[in-house]
Structure formats: C-alpha cells, structure tokens
Amino acid sequence: MKNRMLATILAGAMIMSLAACGQPAATAPETEKAESAVIETVEEIETDSVAEDVSVDETVEADSTVEESTDAEAESTDDAEEAEEMDVTILPGGWQKAESPVITDELREIFDKAMEGLVGARYIPVAYIGTQLVSGRNYAIFCRTAPVIPDPVETYAVVYIYQDLDGNAEITEIRDFGVETGISEMDGAWRQAEDPTITEDLEEIFRKAVEGLLGVDYTPAALVATQVVNGTNYCFLCEAAVVYPGAETGYKLVYVWQDSEGNVTLGEIVDLAAEAVDA
C-alpha cells in the first residue's frame, strides 16, 4: 500500500515539475514549495516503512524466542517426568527377576539379619522380587509394613538389602507405596497368601480377568493376598509394560474376583508409586 502511495506522489512531482517549465518565473517559488512538500512526504513514508519493517522483524524474533522457550519447557517437563518414572521403578537396570517369589529359609535369614536394630516399624516379607550381583548381592523383597503404634495402618513396601561377601546384611533402601494391605485377623479380611507362587490355575484366573485390556501387558509375578467373600478375591503383584519396543517394566497391584461359579471379574489396578523411607 505504501509503495503505491510513494509511486503516486513521485508521479505527481514529475507532472508539477514539467508544468513549472512552461510557467512564468513568478510561479517558480510556489513550484519549489510543492516539490519540497513532496520530498518531505516521501521521506516520511520511507521512515514509516523502515520502522514497520523493524517492528515486523522484532515481532518475528520475539515469536521465535517464545517458541524456543516453549520447546525448552516441554523438553524439561518430559525429562522431569522420565526421571520421576525411573525413580519409582522397583527393579532398575542391572537387576534380574527372581525365578521364584517364595521366601526361602535362606532368604528369610538374610532378611532377619538386615532387620536387626531397626526400630519404629515392622516388616513382614511377602514375595521375593529380584536380585542384583555386585560385590556381594542385592535383594528386593516385597513386604507388608506398619509403624509400631496402636492400631497401625499396614501398607505395602519394597525393602532393598545388600549382603556382602562375608555374609553381612544391611538395608540399603525402603520404598513404601502407601497402598493399604487390608490384611488382619478379622473375619472376612484379607490374608497374606501362604504361597506367592503363580500356579497354572492362578495364571488362568488372571488371564481371564485381563482379557481384552489393550495398551499394557500384565504378567503376574506373585500372589500377594486373598480374601474369601462369596467366592475369592485375589491380589496379584504384576509386572506391567506399555506395549511398545523398549518399554520399561513397572509394577502394579491387580485385584481380581472369582465368584463361586468360577466367573472372573477384574477389579482395581493400583500403580505402585514408591516413596523412599529412611531405613
């Protein structure tokens, strides 16, 4: 638009200049004034055009800066979420899943030795999850825990134990999930499973329950607890992995109900978001 205005003004100036050639000398000053006004107008238009170009450049640069800042914030958020996800992984890199979840006499002896001197809370081993070979061996044991107070609320946790080459054992970390066990001696309450092994029958019950679930693969690692209520409720500790290549395995509690006629219903699925607890 401004280029058109400039062309129009310049054309007018040329016409006025040609007209001045055919006029008496007395009108020349007026012509000079008109030409001067045209020049000033042209300079103002050019100045405005330069200012507008600078403003556009600054706006583009500002938008680019905002986009870069937004991208940086998004990347930072993704990194934070990834770090948080890794922090709650029960078996991080270098760990091997236990071949059997059973707490053997040897493992219980290591567990009891590591617990010596621990005060303020009690821990009951439920299932053996995994091991890691170092200069000695690390163990991950799924446990029930409760503070030593009247009427405590019992929750699930993982206790990490290190045993050195001399057989000494110590707790290296405790992660409490804050998920209530519901286990007690009251009638109708949950009971810790006598054997955490996933039998063929339990595998079939579990597969019926999760049949049709998409996006996540669930693999039962241990039977944690049962409850008899017009049938049986089962609490499974499961490995869970999102269905895509290279996905990390996390752990969840999956609750399943089988009625007295053998029909199976999927109940609650609970994420195990652990918090570290001072040992």
Order of alpha helices (4+ residues) and beta strands (2+ residues): alpha-alpha-beta-alpha-beta-beta-beta-beta-beta-alpha-beta-beta-beta-beta-beta
